[in-house]
Amino acid sequence: MFAFPAPQQDIIDIQLRWHHQFQFAGYYAAVEKGFYREEGLEVRLHPGDPAHQPVQEVLSGRAQYAEGNSEVLFQRLRGEPLVALAAIFQHSPSILLVRKDSGIDSVHDLAGKKVMLMNRTEDADFLTMFVNEGIPLSQIDIIPSSYRIDDLITRKADAFNAYSSNEPFFLKQRGIPYNVIAPGNYRVDFYSDIFFTSEKELRSRPERVEKMLRATLKGWRYAMDHPDEIIDLLIRRYPVDKTRAHLEFEAAEMRKLIFPDLIEIGHMNPERWQHMADAFVKAGLVGSDDYLDGFLYSVKSNKHLPAWVVPVLAFALAVIALILAAAYYLMQLNRRLASAQHQLHAVNRALSEEIDERKTIEANLRISETRYRSLFGNMVEGFAFCRMLYRNGQPDDIQYIEVNPAFETLTGLSAVTGKKITEVVPGIKASNPEVFEIYGRVAAGGPPEKFEIFMSPLNLWFSVSAYHADTDTHCFVTVIENITERKLLQRNYEQMAQTDYLTGLSNRRYFMQQAETELARTLRYGSALALLMLDLDHFKQINDNHGHRAGDKVLQAFSTLCLSILRESDLIGRLGGEEFVIMLPETGVAEAIGVAERLRKITEEVFVLLENGQALYFTVSIGIAGLDERYAHLDALLQKADQSLYTAKSMGRNRIHTEASCIRAACR
C-alpha cells in the first residue's frame, strides 16, 4: 500500500514478517510521516504469511528489504547473500507458553512433552536453549506450530511457541494462568526483528541502502515516542485483527525489548552476532561461521577504496617499518657515539673522513628522530616511558620520563613528564598497590604483562600493556587504552540481566542464585531461616479496571515498601507478575510472622494515585515457610511457602498463613 504516490520513482518493497500489527510500527510511521519520501524513496509494505516469508522474498528479488528474526543469520551462515542493517529488538520476544496447571516450571520439565515450534530455521533460539541445558531434541516431542493459542488452552500442546508481546494477552483476557519459559533465562539472548537487505542491493544501490536505513530508524524513533498515534493509524488505515487493548499491550511489551530510552534503536554489537553464530554452530544448525564476515552493514564498510590503495598502503607500511627499525638502530648508535665523543676530539686529522661519516650519520639520525617523533605524537594509544624508583630494595614510586599527548588525554593528567606518579595521582599507593607490584616485576626484567585496572583516584578503567625497556635499568614502557565506557556498558548489561526492569528488585533467576548461596551458608552454620511468598490480591482486576500503568505503579510502590522495612541481609525478588519472594536469614518462623504481619498492615495503608487523582488501595497475601529437616532444599522451601500462600488466598486474601496457623485480617 502507498502513502505518497510517485509514479516517476521506482517502488521499493519491504516484506514484513507477519500480518499488520504494532510489531512493525516503525515502518508504518516512516511511510505515514513521509520519512521515506523525504529521502526520495517510494515504499510499499507487504504483510507476511506462511507463503510470503522475509528471507525468501528478498532472495527472490520480489522485495528489496524485509524484517526477519534469527533466520536471517542462519541463512547467511549457509552462504546466502544477506546483510543485516539494524536490530530493532535488542532482545528476542520468542517464548514458550505453558499452562500454570501443567506442572511445567522450567525447560527441563519439557522432556517427553508436546512442544509446538515453527522449524529449525526460525526457532534457533529455542533449539540453542535445549542444547545449552543438555536436553537432547530426541527427548522433546516437537510438533509444527498451528499458530493457534487455543491448542495450548485445550491441551493439544503442552508448550506453545509465542511472542511475549502477543499471545500472553489472550491468556490474560481469558483468565488462564500460565508460565513463561524464555530462552533469555537460559543464556540465549538473540537479536530479533532485524531489518535486512541483499548484497546485490548494497552493491548496486549503496546510497539507497543508506537512505532506507536512515528513514526506517527515524520511523522507529517516532513510533516509540508516539505509540497511541500509531495505534490509531493501524486501526484506521490497515486491516488489523487486534483490538485497541491488544495493540496497547503489544506496544508496552515491545518497549521492554527495544529499550528506546537506553539503547540507540537499531544498535548492533558484533560480539553478540558472533555469540549467536557460535550458538548456531554449537546447536549443529550450521557447520561453521565462515560466512559471518560482511553480514553487518556499516556506512564506512560501504566506501570502497580504489584497487591501487591497498598495495600502496602495504608498501608505505613496509617503508615505515624499515624507517622505524633504522631509527631504533640509529638511536642505539647515537648513544654509543655520545659516550665516545670525548675520544673523537683527540683523533688525528687523518680520521677526518671518518668524522665526516659520523656527521652524515648524525644528520640521518635527526631525520629519523623527526619521523619517530611524528609517529610517537600521533599514536591513538597512551604511551609512557617510565623509571621504577626503589626504597629499601622495594618498588616505591614511578617517574614519567616521557609520555605522548594521547597518554595525557586518556588519563586527564597534564604536564606529567619528569614527575612521579604519586605527585600526579595522589592516593594511588593506597588505592592501587598492584600497580607497583606489576610494574616492579616488568622493570626488573620480567616478561611483558597485560591487565585491566580501575584507577579509583581518576575514576577510570584502563587496559594496560607493560614491557621491559632493554636499554635502561629499572625502566619500562606502558601502553594504555581507556576502556571506561566499555566497562560501564558491561556493568549495565550485567545489572539488566540480574534486575527486574520494572521494580528494580532481583529478577527470578538472580534471586534463585542468591537464595541458593544463602541457604547453603545457613545449613553450614545451623542458623534459622524463613521464606515468604507474597502475592498482591486481585491484581488482575487492577489491570483490567485501571490499566497496566496503574498496575505498574502498584508493583513499584509495593517493592519500595518491602525494601523500606527489610534488613540489608534480607533477600527479595520478583518472581513474575504480582508474585514476590523474600528470604529472611537468621530468622525463625515466629519472627518471620512478625515481619510479614507488619508488611501486610502497612500495605493496607499505602495507595497510589491514578491519573484521575483517585487513590487506589491494595492488599497482599503472604505464605511463610521455615527451614527444617523436611525442607532443607530451596525448591522444597518455595513449594512449602507457595502452599501456605495458596491457603491464605483461598481463605479470603489479605492474610498470612504458615503451617498449622493462619493470621487473618480479622484477627490482627
C-alpha positions, 0 to 999 in steps of 0.5 A: 500500500502507498502513502505518497504516490510517485509514479516517476520513482521506482517502488521499493518493497519491504516484506514484513514478517507477519500480518499488520500489527504494532510489531512493525510500527516503525515502518508504518510511521516512516511511510505515514510521516513521509520519512521515506519520501523525504529521502526520495524513496517510494515504499510499499509494505507487504504483510507476511504469511506462511507463503510470503516469508522475509528471507525468501522474498528478498532472495527472490528479488520480489522485495528489496528489504524485509524484517526477519528474526534469527533466520536471517543469520542462519541463512547467511551462515549457509552462504546466502547473500544477506546483510543485516542493517539494524536490530530493532529488538535488542532482545528476542520476544520468542517464548514458550507458553505453558499452562500454570496447571501443567506442572511445567516450571522450567525447560527441563520439565519439557522432556517427553512433552508436546512442544509446538515450534515453527522449524529449525530455521526460525526457532534457533533460539529455542533449539540453542536453549535445549542444547545449552541445558543438555536436553537432547531434541530426541527427548522433546516431542516437537510438533509444527506450530498451528499458530493457534493459542487455543491448542495450548488452552485445550491441551493439544500442546503442552508448550506453545511457541509465542511472542511475549508481546502477543499471545500472553494477552489472550491468556490474560483476557481469558483468565488462564494462568500460565508460565513463561519459559524464555530462552533469555533465562537460559543464556540465549539472548538473540537479536530479533526483528532485524531489518535486512537487505541483499548484497546485490542491493548494497552493491548496486544501490549503496546510497539507497541502502543508506537512505532506507536505513536512515528513514526506517530508524527515524520511523522507529524513533517516532513510533516509540515516542508516539505509540497511541498515534500509531495505534490509531493509524493501524486501526484506521488505515490497515486491516488489523485483527487486534483490538485497541487493548491488544495493540496497547499491550503489544506496544508496552511489551515491545518497549521492554525489548527495544529499550528506546530510552537506553539503547540507540534503536537499531544498535548492533554489537558484533560480539553478540552476532558472533555469540549467536553464530557460535550458538548456531554452530554449537546447536549443529544448525550450521557447520561453521561461521565462515560466512559471518564476515560482511553480514553487518552493514556499516556506512564506512564498510560501504566506501570502497577504496580504489584497487591501487590503495591497498598495495600502496598502503602495504608498501608505505607500511613496509617503508615505515617499518624499515624507517622505524627499525633504522631509527631504533638502530640509529638511536642505539648508535647515537648513544654509543657515539655520545659516550665516545665523543670525548675520544673523537676530539683527540683523533688525528686529522687523518680520521677526518673522513671518518668524522665526516661519516659520523656527521652524515650519520648524525644528520640521518639520525635527526631525520629519523628522530623527526619521523619517530617523533611524528609517529610517537605524537600521533599514536591513538594509544597512551604511551609512557616511558617510565623509571621504577624508583626503589626504597629499601630494595622495594618498588616505591614510586614511578617517574614519567620520563616521557609520555605522548599527548594521547597518554595525557588525554586518556588519563586527564593528567597534564604536564606529567613528564619528569614527575612521579606518579604519586605527585600526579595521582595522589592516593594511588599507593593506597588505592592501587598497590598492584600497580607497583607490584606489576610494574616492579616485576616488568622493570626488573626484567620480567616478561611483558604483562597485560591487565585491566585496572580501575584507577579509583583516584581518576575514576577510570578503567584502563587496559594496560600493556607493560614491557621491559625497556632493554636499554635502561635499568629499572625502566619500562614502557606502558601502553594504555587504552581507556576502556571506561565506557566499555566497562560501564556498558558491561556493568549495565548489561550485567545489572539488566540481566540480574534486575527486574526492569520494572521494580528494580528488585532481583529478577527470578533467576538472580534471586534463585542464585542468591537464595541458593548461596544463602541457604547453603551458608545457613545449613553450614552454620545451623542458623534459622531461616524463613521464606515468604511468598507474597502475592498482591490480591486481585491484581488482575482486576487492577489491570483490567479496571485501571490499566497496566500503568496503574498496575505498574505503579502498584508493583513499584510502590509495593517493592519500595515498601518491602525494601523500606522495612527489610534488613540489608541481609534480607533477600527479595525478588520478583518472581513474575507478575504480582508474585514476590519472594523474600528470604529472611536469614537468621530468622525463625518462623515466629519472627518471620510472622512478625515481619510479614504481619507488619508488611501486610498492615502497612500495605493496607495503608499505602495507595497510589494515585491514578491519573484521575487523582483517585487513590487506589488501595491494595492488599497482599497475601503472604505464605511463610515457610521455615527451614527444617529437616523436611525442607532443607532444599530451596525448591522444597522451601518455595513449594512449602511457602507457595502452599501456605500462600495458596491457603491464605488466598483461598481463605479470603486474601489479605492474610498470612498463613504458615503451617498449622496457623493462619493470621487473618485480617480479622484477627490482627 
